[in-house]
Amino acid sequence: MEESRQLRRALLDATAGAISGGISRTVTSPLDVIKIRFQVQLEPTTSLALLHRDLPGSSKYTGMSQATKEILREEGLPGFWRGNVPALLMVMPYTAIQFAVLHKLKTIVSGSSKTAEHLNLSPFLSYISGGLAGCVATVGSYPFDLLRTILASQGEPKVYPNMRSALFDIISTRGFGGLYAGLSPTLVEIIPYAGLQFGTYDTFKRWTVAWNQSRSFDTSSTADHSLSSFQLFFCGLAAGTCAKLVCHPLDVVKKRFQIEGLQRHPKYGARVDQHAYKNMVDALRRILQSEGWHGLYKGILPSTIKAAPAGAVTFVAYEFTSDWLESISN
């Protein structure tokens, strides 16, 4: 009986996670495409940097507004959802695995499967649980993340017309191991990123519940101090922003590893050569040397703008979907 209940809970968490991840990814895809174009561009991505380096006109994209207009002009609205199919194939199993593993880990350390009890976990355990859940989910869905990056980074004319052609080219040029190119910096990034995201989300939820209690006339333990939709959205917004600001440089390195040695149309600038970076530390050093600190934060503006609503939408959609699924399954 207990095993059946735990299996049902795991399926509920996985389903809610997949749905919330799919909604969030589709809503924020335009910002993700702009972010990736910036991250894989070796040339400066701001007009100020171009003037400073005396390289006027040598960059394809030189700011969010210019990049938005350029993509819209050359590729139309569909260009902002380029790579969304592999992105959904990546993010739906990713969030399904992540939320299911996260709930299981929290159940183990708290001794209770009730979500309300998980808010009583220490911040340290919340961070650790989130980091481990993110790590497991990343390994399980990584090839789709790679394909998403490759398809989203190309413009017009397309180098790869579809996901299948990109997949075959990767396997033929890199072998099956190529589907996990950039996994190391991804894991190094995702552990603190997921830990920060889930840990700060739980922290903000605890603070908000305490704030609700302080404003309530009924302070008894049985009183309903549940969070409103707006409060859940705000907690997710803050969690996504904090995590992205800390971990962005590792995301840039991951994108460079994902596209190194692959074809790239000349009008989008220099491509990342095969074996351009020996390892993650070497990549950080070389980017810093050739592109400066700005290079490690290419795409930070669309990334942060995207991370905040993405985190908010994911958490709110998960909370509501989870509650709805639980209500219809009882």
N, C-alpha and C positions, 0 to 999 in steps of 0.2 A: 504493500500500500504506500509506504513511504517512498520507495523507488519510483513508483508511478507518479506520485505527486511532484517529485523532483524533476522527472522527465518532462512533465507537462509545464512546469515552471520554466525549464530551460528552453522548450519550444516557444513558449510565450515571449520570453526575453529575446530570443533570436528573431522571431517574426516582427516584433515591435522595433527591434534594432534595424532590421533590413528595410522596413517601411520608412522609418524616420531618416535613415541614411539616404535612401533613394530620393525622398522629397527634398532634403537639404542639398544634395548634389545637383539636382536639376535646377533648383532655384538660383544657386550661386555659380553655375557653370560659366557665365560670361566673365566674371571676375577671375575665375580660375584660369581661363584661356589667356587673358591678358597677363596674369602673373607668370604663367609658364613661358609666354613669348619673351617677357623680360628676363627671366632666369636663364634661358638658354642663349640669349644674345650676348656675345662676347664684347661687343662695342658698348659704349656708355648708353644709359637708358634715360638720361635727363639732358635737357638743353644746356643747363648750367655746367654739367660735366663735359659736354662737347666743347663749350667755349674754353673751359679751363685747360683741356688737353689739345686745343687747337685742331679739332677734327670736325669742322662744320659739315653737316650733311652726310656723315658717314654711317649713321645709325638708322636702322629701319624704324624703330620705335623710340620716341624721346619723351614720353610722358603718358599718363593715363588717358587724358582727353584726346591727344594725337593718336594714340594706339586704337582707341575706341572708334574714332572716325575712319582710320585707315582700314581696320578690319571690316567695318560696315561697308565702306566703299568698295573694297576688293572682293569680299566674300559674302556680303549680305548678312542678314540676321542669323542664318544657319551657322555662320562662322563662329559665333559665340557659343555654340553647343558642339563644336568639333571635338571628337573624342569622348562624347558623353555616353555612348553605348558601352565602351570598355570601362568608363568611369563608373557607370551603374553596376556593371558586372564585378567591379572591384569593391565599390563602397557598400553594396548591399550584403555580400558575404562578410565583408570586413566588420561592419557595424553589428551584423547578426552574431558573429563570433565574439566580438568585443563585449557587447552587453551581456551575452549569455555567460561568458567566462567571468566578467566583472561581478555579476550577481552571485555566481557560484563561489568566487573567492571571498566576497563579503559575507556570504552565508557561513562559510567555514570559519572565518576569523571572528564573526560576531556571535555564532552559535544559534542564529535565527535566520529563517528564510524571508521574514517580513521586511519589506523595503523600509518601513518607518524606523525599524530598529537599526538599520544601516547608518542612519544619521548620527548615531551615538559612537560610531567608530572614531578613533583618533585621526587627526589629519595625516599622520605618518602612514597609517594603514590604508587610508583612502588613496594616497599618492602611490603607494606600492601596488595596490590592487589595480589601479588604473593603468600603471606602467606595464605590468605583467599581461593584462588583458590586451593592451595595444600591441604588445610584442607578438603574442600568439596570433592575433587577427592579421597582423602585417604579413607574417610568413604565409598564412593561408590564402591571401588574396594578392600577393605582390605582382605576379605576371600581368594582371589586368591594370595595375597602377603603371607599370612600365609602358604598356601599349597605349594607355590614356595619354601619358606624357608625350610620346612620339607623335600621335595623331593630332594632339592639341597644339604642338609646337610648330607644325607645318602650316603654311598658308596656301596661297594659290600661286602657281599651279601646284597641285598636290604631288608629293613624291610617292606617297602610299595612298591609293584610292580607297582602301578599306582596311579593317582590322586584320583580315586574313592575309593580305599581301605584306603588311608590316610584320606579322607573326612569322611568316615563311622567310622573310629577309633576315630577321634577327636570328632564327635558327640556322640558316645557311651561312651567315657571316660570323656568328658567335657561338653557335651550338646551343644546346638546351640550357647550358649554364648562363647564357646571355639573357634569359628571361628573368634572371635574378641579379642583373647588373645594377650596382648601387644599393644592394640590400644592406651592406654593413653600415653606411652612413644613415640609412633609413632606420635601422634598429637603434642606432645610437641616438637618432633624433626622436623616434617614436616613444621610447621609454620615458624620457623627461617630458615630452609633449603630452602624451596620454596621461601621465601621472599628474602633470600640472593641470590639465584640462578637467579631469575627473576630481582631483583633489580640491582644486579651487572651487569647482561647482558645488561639491558637498559642503565646503566651508561657507560659501555664500548662502547656500540653502539654510545651514545652521544659523547663521547670523540673521537671516530674514525671518526664520521661525521665531527666534528670540525677540526680534523687533516686533513681530505680530503679537507675541505674548505680552510685551511691555505696553502695547497700545490697547490691549483687550481688558475689559472690565472683569471678565471671567478668566482667572489665572490658574484654574484647577487643571490637573493633569489630563482630565477627560475632555477638556474643551477642545473644539476644533480650531486649530491654528494652521490649517493647511495653506499652501501658497497659491496665490492667484496665477492666472496665465501670464500676466504682465511680469510678476515677480520671478516666475520660472524663466521667462524670456530674458530678463535682466541678468539672472544668475548665469545662464548659458552664454550670454553676450560677454560678460566680464571674464568668464573662464576661457572662452575661445581667444579673446584678445590677449590675455596674459600669456597663454601657452605659445601663441604664434610669435609674439615679440621676442621671446627668449630663444626659440628654436629655429628661426628662419634661416640663418646661415647654413645649417646642416641640410635644409630642404633645397637650397641652391646647389650644394655639392651633390646631393642625390640626383637632381635633374641633369647635371653635367655628366655624371656616370651613365645615366640612362640613355643619353643620346650620343655618347662619344663613338666616333667611327661610322655613324650612320649617315645616310644621304641627307643633304640639305640644299635647297635652292639658293644659288648665289645672291639673289637680291635680298635675302634675309641675313646677310653678313657671313662672317667666318664660321666654319663649323668646328666642333670639338673633335680633334683628331683621335684616332684609335690609340689607346694607352697614353693619352695626354697627361693623365695623373697616375702616379704609382699607387697611391692609397688615399684614404680620407684626409689624413694630416697633410700630405703633399698637395692635395687639391685645395685645401684651405690656404696653404702657404702661397701657392702659385696664383690663385685668384686674388689674394691680398696684394701680391707683388705687382701683378699686371693690371688689375682693375681697381685697387685700393679698397678701403673699407666699404665704399659704395657697392663694390662688386658682390660682397657677401650679403648685401641687403637689397639686391635687385628684386623688384617685384614686391617689396615690403608693403607699399601702400595698398595695391589691390589685394594682396594677401591678407593684410590686417582687416581691411574693409570686408573681405569675404569671410575671414575666420570668425568674426564677431556674429554676423547673422547666421552663418553655417552652424556654429556651436549652439546658438540660441534655438534655431529651427530644429536641429537634431534632438536636443534635450526636451523641448516642449512636445515635439511630435512623438518622441519615445514615451514620455510620461502619459500623454493622453491615449496613445495607441495601446500601451501596456494596461492602463486602467480599463479601457474598452474591451480588450481581449479577455481580461480577467473577469469582467462582469458577465460576458456572454458565455464563458466557459463554466461558470458556477451554476 
